[in-house]
């Protein structure tokens, strides 16, 4: 009788037997809260587009040439002189001063 009880216990126990699934899990958790926002972010700065291609010092816009009585414009690369009482702009000096250096 004792033997049949042990065998029946083993039989019924084997019906509920599940193989063990060994899983190892390690979890490290850090509770670092986000920094609170004390002030709103500044608005984005507007992009300034400088269409002026003159990258030079504003004090040196024009050079006076006393021998020719004319001005040379550095940013525009041209000469200004008077012709019959009117100011004329030209890429070159007048004919009498073409060879001026």
Biotite code that builds the C-alpha atoms (Angstrom):
import biotite.structure as struc

atoms = struc.array([
    struc.Atom([0.000, 0.000, 0.000], chain_id="A", res_id=1, res_name="UNK", atom_name="CA", element="C"),
    struc.Atom([2.771, 2.322, 0.887], chain_id="A", res_id=2, res_name="UNK", atom_name="CA", element="C"),
    struc.Atom([4.361, 1.573, -2.432], chain_id="A", res_id=3, res_name="UNK", atom_name="CA", element="C"),
    struc.Atom([1.209, 2.372, -4.434], chain_id="A", res_id=4, res_name="UNK", atom_name="CA", element="C"),
    struc.Atom([0.769, 5.721, -2.625], chain_id="A", res_id=5, res_name="UNK", atom_name="CA", element="C"),
    struc.Atom([4.337, 6.746, -3.452], chain_id="A", res_id=6, res_name="UNK", atom_name="CA", element="C"),
    struc.Atom([3.967, 5.655, -7.083], chain_id="A", res_id=7, res_name="UNK", atom_name="CA", element="C"),
    struc.Atom([0.653, 7.496, -7.467], chain_id="A", res_id=8, res_name="UNK", atom_name="CA", element="C"),
    struc.Atom([2.185, 10.630, -5.889], chain_id="A", res_id=9, res_name="UNK", atom_name="CA", element="C"),
    struc.Atom([5.078, 10.461, -8.358], chain_id="A", res_id=10, res_name="UNK", atom_name="CA", element="C"),
    struc.Atom([2.644, 9.890, -11.253], chain_id="A", res_id=11, res_name="UNK", atom_name="CA", element="C"),
    struc.Atom([0.381, 12.837, -10.340], chain_id="A", res_id=12, res_name="UNK", atom_name="CA", element="C"),
    struc.Atom([3.408, 15.008, -9.600], chain_id="A", res_id=13, res_name="UNK", atom_name="CA", element="C"),
    struc.Atom([4.832, 14.303, -13.058], chain_id="A", res_id=14, res_name="UNK", atom_name="CA", element="C"),
    struc.Atom([1.630, 15.654, -14.637], chain_id="A", res_id=15, res_name="UNK", atom_name="CA", element="C"),
    struc.Atom([2.376, 19.109, -13.201], chain_id="A", res_id=16, res_name="UNK", atom_name="CA", element="C"),
    struc.Atom([6.084, 18.988, -13.909], chain_id="A", res_id=17, res_name="UNK", atom_name="CA", element="C"),
    struc.Atom([7.419, 21.924, -15.971], chain_id="A", res_id=18, res_name="UNK", atom_name="CA", element="C"),
    struc.Atom([11.040, 22.233, -16.947], chain_id="A", res_id=19, res_name="UNK", atom_name="CA", element="C"),
    struc.Atom([12.803, 25.149, -15.246], chain_id="A", res_id=20, res_name="UNK", atom_name="CA", element="C"),
    struc.Atom([13.748, 28.055, -17.505], chain_id="A", res_id=21, res_name="UNK", atom_name="CA", element="C"),
    struc.Atom([16.817, 29.611, -15.992], chain_id="A", res_id=22, res_name="UNK", atom_name="CA", element="C"),
    struc.Atom([16.935, 33.314, -16.757], chain_id="A", res_id=23, res_name="UNK", atom_name="CA", element="C"),
    struc.Atom([19.261, 35.764, -15.125], chain_id="A", res_id=24, res_name="UNK", atom_name="CA", element="C"),
    struc.Atom([18.302, 39.405, -15.099], chain_id="A", res_id=25, res_name="UNK", atom_name="CA", element="C"),
    struc.Atom([20.218, 42.320, -13.623], chain_id="A", res_id=26, res_name="UNK", atom_name="CA", element="C"),
    struc.Atom([18.652, 45.772, -13.532], chain_id="A", res_id=27, res_name="UNK", atom_name="CA", element="C"),
    struc.Atom([20.394, 48.972, -12.469], chain_id="A", res_id=28, res_name="UNK", atom_name="CA", element="C"),
    struc.Atom([18.021, 51.889, -12.176], chain_id="A", res_id=29, res_name="UNK", atom_name="CA", element="C"),
    struc.Atom([18.980, 55.485, -11.529], chain_id="A", res_id=30, res_name="UNK", atom_name="CA", element="C"),
    struc.Atom([16.292, 57.950, -10.668], chain_id="A", res_id=31, res_name="UNK", atom_name="CA", element="C"),
    struc.Atom([17.684, 61.218, -12.038], chain_id="A", res_id=32, res_name="UNK", atom_name="CA", element="C"),
    struc.Atom([14.849, 63.674, -12.578], chain_id="A", res_id=33, res_name="UNK", atom_name="CA", element="C"),
    struc.Atom([14.942, 66.116, -15.470], chain_id="A", res_id=34, res_name="UNK", atom_name="CA", element="C"),
    struc.Atom([16.059, 69.622, -14.571], chain_id="A", res_id=35, res_name="UNK", atom_name="CA", element="C"),
    struc.Atom([13.141, 71.970, -14.070], chain_id="A", res_id=36, res_name="UNK", atom_name="CA", element="C"),
    struc.Atom([12.791, 74.839, -16.500], chain_id="A", res_id=37, res_name="UNK", atom_name="CA", element="C"),
    struc.Atom([12.960, 78.107, -14.578], chain_id="A", res_id=38, res_name="UNK", atom_name="CA", element="C"),
    struc.Atom([12.713, 80.477, -17.551], chain_id="A", res_id=39, res_name="UNK", atom_name="CA", element="C"),
    struc.Atom([11.571, 80.066, -21.134], chain_id="A", res_id=40, res_name="UNK", atom_name="CA", element="C"),
    struc.Atom([14.231, 79.606, -23.758], chain_id="A", res_id=41, res_name="UNK", atom_name="CA", element="C"),
    struc.Atom([15.210, 82.792, -25.597], chain_id="A", res_id=42, res_name="UNK", atom_name="CA", element="C"),
    struc.Atom([13.697, 83.223, -29.052], chain_id="A", res_id=43, res_name="UNK", atom_name="CA", element="C"),
    struc.Atom([15.959, 82.260, -31.949], chain_id="A", res_id=44, res_name="UNK", atom_name="CA", element="C"),
    struc.Atom([18.080, 85.093, -33.267], chain_id="A", res_id=45, res_name="UNK", atom_name="CA", element="C"),
    struc.Atom([17.182, 86.274, -36.774], chain_id="A", res_id=46, res_name="UNK", atom_name="CA", element="C"),
    struc.Atom([19.733, 85.533, -39.443], chain_id="A", res_id=47, res_name="UNK", atom_name="CA", element="C"),
    struc.Atom([21.148, 88.778, -40.788], chain_id="A", res_id=48, res_name="UNK", atom_name="CA", element="C"),
    struc.Atom([22.069, 88.523, -44.440], chain_id="A", res_id=49, res_name="UNK", atom_name="CA", element="C"),
    struc.Atom([24.528, 91.174, -45.482], chain_id="A", res_id=50, res_name="UNK", atom_name="CA", element="C"),
    struc.Atom([24.100, 91.699, -49.212], chain_id="A", res_id=51, res_name="UNK", atom_name="CA", element="C"),
    struc.Atom([26.835, 94.308, -49.176], chain_id="A", res_id=52, res_name="UNK", atom_name="CA", element="C"),
    struc.Atom([29.940, 92.710, -50.672], chain_id="A", res_id=53, res_name="UNK", atom_name="CA", element="C"),
    struc.Atom([32.147, 95.518, -49.390], chain_id="A", res_id=54, res_name="UNK", atom_name="CA", element="C"),
    struc.Atom([34.421, 93.895, -46.813], chain_id="A", res_id=55, res_name="UNK", atom_name="CA", element="C"),
    struc.Atom([36.642, 96.835, -46.072], chain_id="A", res_id=56, res_name="UNK", atom_name="CA", element="C"),
    struc.Atom([37.195, 99.508, -43.471], chain_id="A", res_id=57, res_name="UNK", atom_name="CA", element="C"),
    struc.Atom([34.665, 102.332, -43.836], chain_id="A", res_id=58, res_name="UNK", atom_name="CA", element="C"),
    struc.Atom([37.399, 104.921, -43.274], chain_id="A", res_id=59, res_name="UNK", atom_name="CA", element="C"),
    struc.Atom([39.108, 103.944, -46.546], chain_id="A", res_id=60, res_name="UNK", atom_name="CA", element="C"),
    struc.Atom([36.210, 104.247, -48.980], chain_id="A", res_id=61, res_name="UNK", atom_name="CA", element="C"),
    struc.Atom([37.914, 106.761, -51.258], chain_id="A", res_id=62, res_name="UNK", atom_name="CA", element="C"),
    struc.Atom([41.491, 107.803, -51.942], chain_id="A", res_id=63, res_name="UNK", atom_name="CA", element="C"),
    struc.Atom([42.218, 111.265, -53.279], chain_id="A", res_id=64, res_name="UNK", atom_name="CA", element="C"),
    struc.Atom([44.818, 111.495, -56.046], chain_id="A", res_id=65, res_name="UNK", atom_name="CA", element="C"),
    struc.Atom([45.994, 115.141, -55.982], chain_id="A", res_id=66, res_name="UNK", atom_name="CA", element="C"),
    struc.Atom([48.139, 114.901, -59.158], chain_id="A", res_id=67, res_name="UNK", atom_name="CA", element="C"),
    struc.Atom([45.086, 113.808, -61.158], chain_id="A", res_id=68, res_name="UNK", atom_name="CA", element="C"),
    struc.Atom([42.473, 115.682, -59.074], chain_id="A", res_id=69, res_name="UNK", atom_name="CA", element="C"),
    struc.Atom([40.386, 112.509, -58.872], chain_id="A", res_id=70, res_name="UNK", atom_name="CA", element="C"),
    struc.Atom([39.110, 110.078, -56.277], chain_id="A", res_id=71, res_name="UNK", atom_name="CA", element="C"),
    struc.Atom([39.479, 106.296, -56.361], chain_id="A", res_id=72, res_name="UNK", atom_name="CA", element="C"),
    struc.Atom([36.656, 104.222, -54.842], chain_id="A", res_id=73, res_name="UNK", atom_name="CA", element="C"),
    struc.Atom([38.024, 101.097, -53.161], chain_id="A", res_id=74, res_name="UNK", atom_name="CA", element="C"),
    struc.Atom([34.741, 99.128, -52.899], chain_id="A", res_id=75, res_name="UNK", atom_name="CA", element="C"),
    struc.Atom([33.606, 99.923, -56.461], chain_id="A", res_id=76, res_name="UNK", atom_name="CA", element="C"),
    struc.Atom([37.069, 99.842, -58.111], chain_id="A", res_id=77, res_name="UNK", atom_name="CA", element="C"),
    struc.Atom([36.440, 103.000, -60.134], chain_id="A", res_id=78, res_name="UNK", atom_name="CA", element="C"),
    struc.Atom([37.641, 106.599, -60.418], chain_id="A", res_id=79, res_name="UNK", atom_name="CA", element="C"),
    struc.Atom([35.604, 109.794, -59.871], chain_id="A", res_id=80, res_name="UNK", atom_name="CA", element="C"),
    struc.Atom([36.752, 113.025, -61.493], chain_id="A", res_id=81, res_name="UNK", atom_name="CA", element="C"),
    struc.Atom([35.254, 116.230, -62.866], chain_id="A", res_id=82, res_name="UNK", atom_name="CA", element="C"),
    struc.Atom([34.744, 116.648, -66.578], chain_id="A", res_id=83, res_name="UNK", atom_name="CA", element="C"),
    struc.Atom([33.328, 120.031, -67.698], chain_id="A", res_id=84, res_name="UNK", atom_name="CA", element="C"),
    struc.Atom([32.056, 120.735, -64.162], chain_id="A", res_id=85, res_name="UNK", atom_name="CA", element="C"),
    struc.Atom([30.236, 117.378, -63.802], chain_id="A", res_id=86, res_name="UNK", atom_name="CA", element="C"),
    struc.Atom([31.376, 114.388, -61.746], chain_id="A", res_id=87, res_name="UNK", atom_name="CA", element="C"),
    struc.Atom([32.105, 111.333, -63.879], chain_id="A", res_id=88, res_name="UNK", atom_name="CA", element="C"),
    struc.Atom([32.688, 107.774, -62.692], chain_id="A", res_id=89, res_name="UNK", atom_name="CA", element="C"),
    struc.Atom([34.861, 105.555, -64.838], chain_id="A", res_id=90, res_name="UNK", atom_name="CA", element="C"),
    struc.Atom([36.858, 102.350, -64.533], chain_id="A", res_id=91, res_name="UNK", atom_name="CA", element="C"),
    struc.Atom([39.856, 104.206, -66.005], chain_id="A", res_id=92, res_name="UNK", atom_name="CA", element="C"),
    struc.Atom([41.352, 107.659, -65.622], chain_id="A", res_id=93, res_name="UNK", atom_name="CA", element="C"),
    struc.Atom([40.879, 110.196, -68.440], chain_id="A", res_id=94, res_name="UNK", atom_name="CA", element="C"),
    struc.Atom([43.165, 109.906, -71.477], chain_id="A", res_id=95, res_name="UNK", atom_name="CA", element="C"),
    struc.Atom([45.789, 112.396, -70.243], chain_id="A", res_id=96, res_name="UNK", atom_name="CA", element="C"),
    struc.Atom([46.326, 110.326, -67.070], chain_id="A", res_id=97, res_name="UNK", atom_name="CA", element="C"),
    struc.Atom([45.980, 106.764, -68.424], chain_id="A", res_id=98, res_name="UNK", atom_name="CA", element="C"),
    struc.Atom([49.577, 105.882, -67.501], chain_id="A", res_id=99, res_name="UNK", atom_name="CA", element="C"),
    struc.Atom([49.271, 107.270, -63.949], chain_id="A", res_id=100, res_name="UNK", atom_name="CA", element="C"),
    struc.Atom([50.593, 104.840, -61.359], chain_id="A", res_id=101, res_name="UNK", atom_name="CA", element="C"),
])
